[in-house]
Amino acid sequence: MTHSQPPLDLSPKVSDEVRKTTCYMCACRCGIDVHMKKGKVAYIEGNRDHPVNQGVLCAKGSAGIMQHNSPARLRNPMKRVGPRGSGEFESISWTEALQIATDWLEPLRREAPEKLAFFTGRDQSQSFTSLWAQAFGTPNYAAHGGFCSVNMATAGIYTMGGAFWEFGQPDWDHTKLFMLFGVAEDHDSNPIKMGLGKLKKRGARVIGVNPIRTGYNAIADDWVGITPGTDGLFILSLIHCLMKAGRIDLDYLARYTDAPVLLNSDPKSPEYGLQLRDEDGKALVVDRKTGKLTPFDQPGVRPDLAATYRTAGITHRPVFHQMAEQYLGEEYTPEAVADRCGIPAPRIRAIAAELARVAFDEAFELEHEWTDFRGEHHKTMTGRPVSFHAMRGISAHANGFQTCRALHVLQIILGTVEVPGGFRFKPPYPKPATAHPKPHCKATPGGPLDGPHLGFVHGPDDLALCADGSPARIDKAFTWENPMSAHGLMHMVISNAHAGDPYKIDTLFMYMANMSWNSSMNPGGVMGMLTDTDDNGDYVIPRIIYSDAYSSEMVAYADLILPDTTYLERHDCISLLDRPISEADAAADAIRWPVVEPNRDVRGFQSALCDLGAQLGLPGFVNEDGSQKYKDYADYITSHERRPGIGPLAGFRGEDGKDAGRGAPNPEQIDRYIENGGFFVNHIPEGANYYKPWNAAYQDWAVGMGIYDAPQPYLFSLYVEPLRRFQLAAEGHGDRQPPEHLRERIKQTMSPLPIWYESDPEGAEGYDVHALTQRPMAMYHSWGSQNAWLRQLHGHNPLYLPTAIMRAKGLQDGDWARVTSPHGGITVPVMEMAALNPKTVWTWNAIGKRKGAWALDRDAPEATKGFLLNHLIHELLPPKGDGLRWSNSDPITGQAAWFDLKVHIEKTDAPAEAQPEIPAQRSPVPPGPRDIAWKVGK
């Protein structure tokens, strides 16, 4: 009898329509195909045509269907009717909600706009929200970068005009050695996984530097389990080895960096350490061919790395001389740093030798002709196949800015930035610090702010200070305490507002920022600040407006709730003006659009701001007759021009939709994006796609795209002169002087060449174990822990301990430990992990949830076994006895120093639940059902 195989449909139809948009389950911004059945979401997969992910989609992206259908979604606007924090709300209409907000905010704008503090979390519309805040007139605006990775971004822009992730990427097709520092698996995850796949296929080598071996580090060929906070010391030792061996790219340094730029070397001069410049402000070098002084950018100039120049009795030496003096000393030898870094000296030397071997011995040429900014024509492009990537692991320390600077300098001296095989910028980057605005802070009652809130300072004159020298901003950004805080200090807003330092505010307005829980240091203290009252019984922070899509922990502390949509119900703009999705060979941007309409009374937050801005009569949000200018965010996206011909979206501009970059607004622009799969790409011409800061063809292309208004070639800054200007002020030079208590700190930390200094906070004596968090690949901040699919992967989190500590404390898997810091204590379950730095413990970030939040059951494992390390971290350093409030931040940028936490660990009896046990909050939405199930279509 013949066996008959029954027919099987191996590709069943899963939808009757596919709608293409952009994922928002993390900040990767992958393209997704949303399969629809009868108007409902049935299935989500990757968009194979999308430049970011090319069809690849992670667990988070696929689980977006559960995020969209989450029981935690807010239903309608609400106003508080019980005590703040009680979770007692009354549903109201949008008309009433916007009127309440207008009644609160209009008097502030008219009389004291700085009394509004407007801060946003992980949204991706910061060019829009900052415009709204600027129109209102408050100086108090920023997004979440100050507690995330401002050190990485700021160090990169000051050094070379961009950094990792959104700013650039490895040359995956040519790299042969890839080195990661402090990278978890949540940011840029799909592109990195795709890139690692290419490297593995080609047999390229991957080195992972991280105290914890998970994710990317687990598949690395070499894992370097470094001691937290010492990455900068390790990198400077690599620089020492390379310079001492002469294994650096001298030609690259001379042509494209400030290594040959001349510095004032007279310690008695008020300009000691500053660059020698001509009357137009251009940095000067000595031409190797003529021996004469000349601006760096003149045709035919070959800058000399060795020549000095004497004028007016002062000798000027090139930056390269100072680098040699600083980095060839004994303090950076591998033997000197090995114990502190936890890396044996021979291994440091071996890594340095391997970097040099691949960069120089495996160099190659691409047959691409190009012309540089000095007019010199090149027949080929030299490839150095070494690339790097780094993220918050090295950034979130009090020495993080200088550590990130050191990593960029390491790339540059190898000649691996913007060359084949190395690190490549993604348009609109590279953009040096001088191409960005400076911060503005002048608030005028009834008028807009005098310019953009955030930017890049170039000396003390650019600080955001009042006439009396006090901070102009509530977060104290751009002050002597943290002069280069390009992203603000969101983690200090509530603490400073509660303390009235530097002044009291009236209204705290926040969006997508879970500041009463996982996004704050010291969440217990923050909850107290949000509910604290003065002697009259009034709240110390009088009013709180909050917008979120879900019933997060922060919702309970709002006085007015403006409910947001899910990402599948909204318009969004992933813009070249903001946080684009470009690739190294092309400019790209994208949209989100409502693939489904909300079934609740909610609005996209940006559309709500258009409405509120019109009611307040904000300039730019009303027409001349006072009517509303933008009916919603989609109208803003297509109609707004930041400058003539330049709008939020670069694609399909002009009346016929055929212009790219520059062009008149096109009312059908969003429709064209939808037809194109939700994105737009414009490729860089061949021959213009490497050496971007110096390639004349790229500069011309960028001008055509509206990235620049004129070509602006520049030199990489090994030596960041603005840092030296702050040191000079601390040394007593100039009219604007720092407070006495900060002089020494500025002198010691703000070195114009990268340095390393200990980041252990004072008062941590006796706490001898580093404690870190990482975000899991399947979660993004707190969003994922409400997701019915993702919760099955990470329902709770243990504290992972290295084998030595487990043995020393008599612990076994499943035991509980009491973990204490100078600030507080937690009691949590533990597990052993061998692939871990022996002085470090860690856990997954943001798994722990407060009871009552996110529509979870009160006995959910996230609330009973899950926990946060945040309870051990304070936004302030331990008191020094001087009566001052010292923020737990990098002293240069204000980056929150999350990873400087040190703890003590002891075995303890198992409690019923993880400690501290915070009382349950009342939620404005009911708990979700025990089971979530539905069928779409047949």
Phi, psi and omega in degrees: 000128182281132178282133180248119178284123180294145179295135179238132175272100184280350178225068182295148177291124184255356183201164172253358177199147175240127178244126186261128179212199184243130179295155175219032177276351167202192183268013182288328179064047178287153173280139181229148170260115180262110181278130184245142170229119179053041175081003180242154180288126181249332190190146178232130174224172182286148177274113186291343181266355188282137184293334183285308190242347175050039178096342179289137177217138183268182179299322180299310182300317179295328182278005178302334178299325178283329175294318180295326182261016185301134174296344182278357182299136174288150188258328189194166175299151182214150171239147182289137177238345175252187176300149179298133183095347181285339184077016180267115184228161174238131178291140180222171178277164174296325179301314180290320181298314180291329178290319176300313180299318179296316180299326178283319191271329185300316177297325178296313180299322183288327189245321185204078185299337179292349178285354172263128172248111185245110184228137183243155182267237189269037174285166180236042180225041189290334175294332178278310182296325177292324177297318178299313180295322178295319178295323177297322178108000179279142172280354189262082177217142168189171174249197193276359186303330182295334176252012180247273187220039179299329179299318181295312183294313185291317178299320180293317182291318177294328185274313188217007175091015179168170181224211183272181177062250185294339184273333185187181183203160173294155172280083188302331184281345184232346181297139176244343177222120184239127184236122180255141175236120171060041184253122169269192191251013187263328182269134175056034194293314184293314176301322179291318178298318177297318179295318178297325176299319177297317182295316181297321180297324181273353182081018176291159184261139179239128176244124179252124178250110184191138176299341187241133179258089173227169170053237182301322181292333180290333179259005178291150176291328178226132176247128178249102185277071188292153174286130184306142177085359182248011181303319181297322178294318177298314181296317180295330175290322174298317178299318177303311182298317182293317180291320181294327180275355182071020183263066177224161185268089185294322180296315177299314180299319182290321185281318198241001182231174179274012179307322179271358182292139188273138180243143173297123184249019179264109182300341181272350183279142175291351177248023179303125179089358178268158182286148172279126185229159176272183184295342176268003179085008180279138178296144184251146176226169172262127179285123182297331182282320186255341185074011184256157176286137183202151172300149188297336191256013184286146179304135175080357183290135172241094185300142183262124180282346187249334190289142172253168181215134182244129178211143180052036177077008182239130175274135178246128183245149179291154177307323183301324176300314182294323176298316180299316179297320186284321191257351179268001180287169184291339185294340181252012175293150178305323180295328182283335186252348191304311184296318181292323181279339185075024180234123181301145182304317179300327180289323177299315180296322181294320179294317177300317180295323180290320175303313181293319183299313182290318182297321188253319182281338177249021176299155181213172180237137169258136182280064177241117176281145179202162180237131182272178187290345175269003179088004180280133180266133181242134181282329184224172173242126181278126178260134174238102195279052174237131178222161184228160171210142180210158178215215195293340180302325177262348185274324191273048174232161178291347173251018189293323180299312181290329176295314178296320176301318181299319180295319178294321177296320177301315177301317187290318183291338173280350181071033188252010180260126179064033173235160176305133179090350184252210178273135184234139178282153177247127180308142012277005176271150017277144174218111183292167181303327181290343178273350180266158176291162169270159179290149179235149185212007184279109179265132179238120180307128179081000183229171179284165173296158185281003178166187180299144181292315190252152180176201187236120180277153179236008177166176183303331182294343182266001183291152181270078183239147173284173182301329180273006179089357180280159180298137177276341184249148181294330181272359181064025175293151179057043173239179180297338180289329179202080192297327188254041186278072189297340180247010182075181181232074183301328182290350180256356188296307184294318180298315180291320179297320179294321181280348185067030184239105018268349178199170178277149171247171177254312186232128172258119184240117185227152180225128173050049183221102187278064191283352175266006182217249192285346179269001179243142159292151172058053185299325177298316177295321180295318177301322176294320179296321183291335182253358185292144178240158179270189184296338180271358182086006178272150179294136181297321169260102195300317185223143177227122172251133183222140175237132178204158175273341189230164179278074180280175178300327184288335183304322183298341184260007179274150170266333179220129182247126174252103188286131180269169175269173166280169185289344177272358184244016193222163166265138175217160183227111177266094202254152171294343176279353191226259183234081192283175180247026185299163170244169186297334182259007184197150167274139181212147170216178188202171177230162156247152178213158186289093175289340169222150177272145180298144174257020180228169181271070184234160178223146170303134187303321182294324175294321176298324177293325175300316179295313182293320178299322178292318179296327179277351181069033183291138176300138184090346179245359175228153174279176182300329180275005178089357180283162183293130184281316182243120182291334177195184183293324178299320178296319176300314184302318184274334188260331188288140172237121179288322167211166189309123178083355183245120179231185182301324180249139184270339187269155171054044179270172181085164184299327180263002177073017184257359181270150178235133178084289179252141178161158180296156176301144180240111183298342179260015186301314181297322177299321179293322177297316180299317178297331182269008179095010177092007183214171176221139179226135172230112187282145176285136179299146177301137184095344177253358192268358171237168179055039189305318182294341188236358184272114184301323181293320177295316181301318178294319177299317181296323176296316178299327179279352182085008177290318173238159171267344176204153178305140181219066175297152183206171178258143170297143185256088169300325181248112183269100186300323178305326177298319179295326179297324177290321175300317179301319177298317179295335177276001175105003181268143175094165183280326182267113188247146179282161172300150184303322186289350180252355185302309184294321180297318179296317179300318188281324188263332189265053177287135179289340169256144183303139176228176172232139173221155182298135181252004176298126180291147175296147180090006181260015180300136181092349176255105197246008182239130176286142179231126186231164168235154170225150176274134179287155180299331185267006180225157173224106182054221185271351187298318190290336186287357174260357189274124188300329178278313185290332178300332181289341177272320183223076180279336175203170187227125171276166169267121182272128182242144175290159185305316184299318181288322177302315181291317183295328183262002179068036185258150173230162178307132180094346173292170179243150180228149171265120183245123184234153175227176176300343184260328185183194182215154175224155175237120194216158175284152184235157173217151180275143175218120183282325185275068188208139176307134188293349179252019190226141168238159181203167174209169175287145183276141166066019176284316181299138181232152174279139178302137178095343181269160172062019179059024178275154173298145183294342177258015179301145182301330178300330183265345183249326177247338177286154182206167176241140168287345183307329181296342181266354188246136178248148178288345177246148173287158177306143182305142180257004180083007181255003179077004183263154177260108182260117183287149180276073192214164170296129184290351180264312186251344186082006176307129178300128185269062182304321192264015172269005181295133172232144189225170171239143187233134174220145176292145179213168177291150182286122174280174178292328181216161175300145182245146006284147178264102182279133180305148181296144174261156178271135185255143176286354174240150181287161176301149179289161177292159180296321179239139175247119181206139173201161180238130179257123179073205183283000000 
